[in-house]
Amino acid sequence: QVQLVESGGGSVQAGGSLILSCAASRYTYCMGWFRQAPGKEREGVATHDSNGRTTYADSVKGRFTISKDNAKNTLYLLMNNLKPEDTAMYYCAADHNWYRCSQSAYNYWGQGTQVTVSS
């Protein structure tokens, strides 16, 4: 079992920045950030694996940066130039299995942290 604890959400005006953190209770092969806005399906935001490879949704490329502190098993998401459409509950996810990671089929999920961007 892996416990994930997110922090760093909040309210910000458009154009502002936030940093989300996700502390994992142990090492995992991959970690990622997902988000879900009211009335919408959950979508992937960014992922990071143990080889340092990262992926980003087109909607956040150039604005968000995912990184990981391996010593602390903590994942970060730096969000710059935030837009109202970034408003959502942001979830951290993780998995040990490389295949599940490749399919974004994560087994472990955090409780989420709310990000609200006002115009």
C-alpha positions in Angstrom: 0.0 0.0 0.0 1.0 3.5 -0.7 -0.4 6.6 0.9 -0.4 9.8 -1.0 -1.0 13.2 0.6 -1.5 16.3 -1.6 -1.1 19.9 -0.5 -0.7 23.3 -2.0 -4.0 24.0 -3.6 -5.9 27.2 -3.2 -7.4 30.2 -4.9 -5.5 32.4 -7.2 -6.3 35.0 -9.9 -5.7 34.3 -13.6 -2.1 34.6 -14.5 -1.0 33.5 -11.0 1.0 30.5 -9.9 0.7 27.6 -7.5 2.8 24.7 -6.5 1.2 21.4 -5.6 3.0 18.7 -3.6 2.3 15.0 -3.2 4.1 13.1 -0.5 4.2 9.3 -1.0 4.7 6.9 1.9 7.1 4.9 -0.1 8.9 4.6 -3.5 6.8 4.1 -6.6 7.8 3.6 -10.2 5.6 6.4 -11.5 3.5 9.3 -10.2 1.2 11.7 -11.9 -1.3 14.5 -11.5 -4.9 14.3 -12.7 -7.7 16.8 -12.4 -11.5 16.8 -12.4 -13.7 19.8 -12.8 -17.4 19.8 -11.8 -19.4 18.0 -14.5 -16.4 16.9 -16.4 -14.4 13.6 -16.7 -11.1 13.2 -14.9 -8.1 14.1 -17.1 -4.4 13.5 -17.0 -2.3 16.6 -16.4 1.3 15.4 -16.1 3.2 12.2 -15.3 6.7 11.4 -14.2 8.4 8.0 -14.1 11.5 6.7 -12.4 13.6 7.2 -15.5 12.8 10.9 -15.3 10.5 10.8 -18.3 7.6 13.3 -18.2 4.4 13.8 -20.1 2.0 16.7 -20.2 -1.5 17.4 -21.4 -1.5 19.7 -24.4 -3.6 22.2 -22.4 -0.8 22.7 -19.8 2.3 22.4 -21.9 4.6 25.4 -21.4 2.7 26.4 -18.2 3.0 23.5 -15.8 6.2 21.6 -14.8 6.2 18.3 -13.0 9.2 17.2 -10.9 10.0 14.7 -8.2 12.3 14.7 -5.2 13.3 11.1 -5.1 14.9 11.4 -1.6 11.6 12.5 -0.2 9.3 10.5 -2.5 7.5 13.8 -3.2 6.0 14.9 -6.5 5.5 18.5 -7.4 3.5 20.4 -9.9 4.5 24.0 -10.6 1.6 25.7 -12.3 2.3 29.1 -13.9 0.0 31.4 -15.9 -3.1 29.8 -14.4 -6.3 30.1 -16.3 -9.9 29.8 -15.1 -10.2 26.6 -17.0 -7.5 25.1 -14.8 -10.1 25.2 -11.9 -10.5 21.6 -10.7 -9.8 19.2 -8.0 -6.3 18.0 -8.5 -5.3 14.4 -7.6 -2.0 12.7 -7.2 -1.6 9.1 -8.3 1.1 6.5 -8.2 1.9 2.9 -9.1 4.7 0.3 -8.8 4.0 -1.5 -12.0 5.6 -0.1 -15.2 2.8 -1.5 -17.4 0.1 0.1 -15.4 2.1 3.3 -15.4 2.3 3.1 -19.2 -1.4 2.8 -19.3 -2.0 5.5 -16.7 -3.9 2.8 -14.7 -2.6 3.9 -11.3 -3.5 1.9 -8.3 -2.9 4.5 -5.6 -4.7 7.9 -5.4 -4.6 10.8 -3.0 -7.7 12.6 -1.6 -7.2 15.6 -3.9 -6.5 19.3 -3.4 -8.7 22.1 -4.9 -7.4 24.7 -7.3 -9.6 27.6 -8.1 -8.6 30.3 -10.6 -10.7 33.4 -10.9 -10.7 35.7 -13.9 
